[in-house]
Amino acid sequence: MHSVTVLFIFLAAAFQGAIAGTAGCGRTPPSSGTKSIGNRQYILQVPANYEPNKEYKLIFGFHWLGGNMNNVAPGYYGLRDLARESAIFVAPNGIDNGWANTNNRDTTFVDQILTELQNNLCVDEKQIFATGFSYGGGMSYSLACSHANVFRAVSVIAGAQLSGCSGGETKIPYLGIHGVQDSVLNVSQGRGLRDRYLRVNGCQSKNAPEPPRGADSNYMKTEYSCNAGYPVWWIAHGGDHIGSPSGQNWMATQTWDFWTRAINEGVSNPPTTTTITTSPPATTTSNTPAPTPSGNCAARYGT
C-alpha cells in the first residue's frame, strides 16, 4: 500500500510539472508600458483580458535602423489587431537605433527580457515568435540562428545578415518577405537567409517565382515542402524596402497564418491555448554579418 501511495504522489508531481507553465502563471501581471533592464528598455503589452492561469503566445517585434521601440508599439507590424488580445507583445529598444549585436549584447538583452516575462507572466513556451523589418529582420534572423530552441518561428521582413548568425544549424520555421526592387538591402540578401533554412529544414528544391517590379501589393508566395513542423515560406513583392505594404497589410496576415496554422501542419500535438489549474512553482561561433545599411531605414508602416 505504501509503494502505491508513493507512486501516486510521484505521478501527481510529474503531471503538475508537465502542465505548470512558466513561473509567472498564477501571478498578478505587470502593467503594460515601458520597462527597464539595466540601461536598456522595452515596451510590454499585456492582453487587456489577461487571465493569470492561461498560457499566452509571446511575440517580439524589432524596429528598423533609425527607428525605436515606439515605432513598433502599439501595432507591432499589424499583428496585434490579428491577435485579438491572445498574445503578449514586446518591443525591445536597440542601441544606437539598431541591432549590431556586438558581443551578443542584443541576444543577451532578449534573454533577459524572456527571463523577466517568464517569471512574471504565463507564457506558452511553445509559442514564442519574433519578427522585424530591415535591421529588425536581421535581428529576428539572428535569433533564428542562436535561439531555435526558444523561438517557435520567425518572420523576417526585408532583412539581411546584419546581427550575426551564431549557430544557424537547428531547424526553425522560417518566413522571409522581401521586395524585388529593394534599394537598401537587395533581394538577393533575403534569398540568402531563406536558402539557409531551406537546407537546415530539409526542404525540397522548388522554383520560387517572383513578381515584376511595381506595386508592393503584388506579391507571390512559395511554400516549400520541408520536414514536418518546420515549413519555409518565401514571399516576394514588387515593391521597395518597406515594412508594411500600401493598402491591406498582407504581410501581417501572412505572418499570422504562418505562425498559427502552417507551422502546425503535420505535427502530432500542436500547441493549443492552455489554462493552468495547478499552483505555480516558486519563483558558438558567429558568421561575419553583412555591412550595416546606410541611411535611415524608416518603414512605410501601418497598423
N, C-alpha and C positions, 0 to 999 in steps of 0.2 A: 504493500500500500504506500509505504514511504517513497519507494522508487517511482511510483506512478505520479505522486504529488510533485516530486522534484522535476519529473519530465514535463508535467503540465506547466509548472512555473517557468521552466526554460523555454518552452514553446511560446508561451504568452509573451515573455520578454522579447523573444526573437521577432514575433509578429508586430509588437509595438515598435521596435526599432525599424522594422521594414517600412512602416507607414507613418513614422513620426514626422516626416518632413524636416525642414530646416529648424534651427534653434529658435527662430523668430515666430514660429507657429504658436498661436495662442496668446501672443503678447499684444499689448496696446501698440498700435503702429506709430511710427514717427509721422509728423505732419509733412505735407508736400512743401517744396521750396528749396532754396539754396542751402547746400550742406558743405562743410569743410572737413578735409582730412589733411592735417598739417597746413601747408601754404597753398594747397590746391582745392578746387571747388567742383561741385557738380550739382545739377538740378535733379531733384527727385519728384516724381509724380506718382502718388499713391491713388489707386482707384477710389472714386467717390463713394462707392458702395462696399468698401473693403470689409471682408469678413476674416477675422484673425485666424480661424481654423480652416481656411480654404487656401489651397496652393494656387499661386498665380504665375503666369509667364513673366519673364523679366527681359526687357528689351533695352539695349544700349543704342543710342544714336549719337554718332560722332560728326562734328562740324567740319567744314572745309577750311582751307588756308585763308586766313584773314577773317574768318568767322569766329563765333564763340558759342557757348552753351545756350545763350539766349536766342540764337538763330535757329536752334533745333527745337527747343521747348517753346511753346506747349504742343506744337503739332506733330513733331517727330516724323518729318517727311511724309505726313499724311496718314501715318499708321495708327495714331491714337484714335481717330474717328472710327477706323475699321475695328479696333479692339473693343470698342464699346465698354470701357471700364473693366475689361477682362485681363488686363496686364499692368504690371508695374513698369514705368518708364524711367530711364536715366539718361541725362545729357551731361557727360563729363566736359570739363574745360581744358583745352590744350595749352601747353606752354608756348608763348610767342605765337598764339593763334594757330598752332599747327600740331602735328603729331610726329616729330622727328624720332621719338622713342630712343633717344640717346641713352646708352647703357640700360636699356629696357625700363626707362623711367615711366613710360606710359602704360606698359603692360603691368608693371608693379602697381601703378595707380588703380588700374582696373581690378587687380586682385584685392586691393584694399577696399574698394567700393563693394565688391562681391562679398567679402567677409562681413562688412558692416551691414549690408542689406540682409544677408542670410541670418545674421544674429538678431535682427530686429523685425523682419517681415517673413511671411510664409511664402517662400519661393519654391516653385516647381523646378527642381534642379535638372529635369529632363527637358525643360523648355526655356532655355536661356539663349538669346539671339543678339546679333549685332548687325548694324547697318551704318552706312555713312556715304557721303558724297566727296569725291576728289580726294583730298588728304584724309578725310574721314573714311573713305572707301579703302584707302591704303592701310589705315589703322584696323579696319574690320578684317582685311585680308591677313594682316599680321597676327591677329587673334585666331584666325582660322589655322594658321601655321603652328602657333605655340600653345593654343588652348582648345584644341579639337576635342579634348576630353571634358571640357567645361561647357563650351557653346554647342548648341544643337545644330545651328546653321547660321550662315551669314548671307547678306545681300550687299554686294559691292557695286556702287553706282559711280561710273566714270573714274575708276580707281587705277592705281599702278602700285608697284612695289616701292613704297616711299617710307614705310615704317619698319622695314626689315621683315625677315621670314625665318624665325628660329624654329627649326623642325620642318614642318610642311610635308611630312610623310604619313600622316594619320588621316584617315577618311573623315570627311565632314561634308554635309550637303552644301552646295555652292551655287549661288545665283549671281551672275555677272550681267550688268546693264551698261551699255556704252553707246555713244553717238558715233556714227561713221565719219563725221566731219569734225570730231573733237579737235579743237585748235590748241588745247592746253596739254592734255595727256592723250596722245594718239591712240586710236582704237587698237592698234597692234599691241599696246601695253596691256589693255584689258584682255585681249585674246590670250596673252601670255599667262596671266593669272588663271584664266579659265583652263588652259591646257594643263597646268599642274594638277588640277583636281580631276580632269578627265583621266589622267594617268593614275593618280592615287586612288580614285574611287572605282577603278576598274571599268571605265565606260567604253562602250563600243564606238568605233570610228563612225562618224556621220557627217554628211555635208551640212554646213550651217549657213544658209542663205542670209544675206543682209540687204536692207533696202537701199535705194539710191539716196544721195544727199538731198535734203529737203526738209520737210516738217518733222519735228520731234514727236508728233502724234502718229507718225507712220513707223511702226516697229514690226520686227519679225522675231519670233521666238523659236528656239531649237531646244527640245527636250531630249537629252541623251539617255540611252539605256545603260544604267550603271548598277553597281551592287545594291541590293535591296536596302532601302533606308538611307541611301547616300546619293540622291539624284544630283545632276548638274544641269542647270538651265543657262542658256545664253540668249540675251535679248539685245539685239542691235536696233537702234533707231536712226532716223535720217538726220537728226539734229547735231548740235554742237555740244559744248561742255556744260551740261545742265544737271541739276539735282532733282528737278521736278518739271514735268512737261507742261506746255501750254494746254489749256483745256482740261479734260478729265485726267486725273492723276493715275494713269495706268501703272506707273512704277510702284505705287503703294499697293494697288490691288493685286498686282502680280507677286510682289514680295509677300503679302499676307497669304495668298493662295499657296505659295511655295512653302511657307513656314507651317501652315495649318493643315494642308492636305498632301502635297507632293512628297514631303519627307516621310510621311507615314504609310505610303503605298507599299504593299509587300512586307510590312512589318507586322509580326505576330501580335505584339502587345503595345500598340501606340499609346503615348501618354494621353490621359484624359484628366479633366478637372477633378481634383480630389479634395474632399473635406476631411480634415484630420479630426479624429474623435478621441485620440489619446492625449495625455498630458505631454507638453513639450519637454525635451531634455534641458538640463541646466546649460544656464548659459556656458643651351647647346650651341651650337654654332649658328651664327646668323649669316645669311647671304647679303651681299652688298646691295643696298637699296638704290633705286633709280634716283637721279637728281631731283631735288625738290622743285616743283613747278614754280616758275617766276610769276610775280604779279599777284593780284588779289583774285582768288577763285570763287568769288561770290556766286551763289547759285540763283537762278530764277526759281524761286521756291514758293510753293503754295501749300497750305494746309487744307 
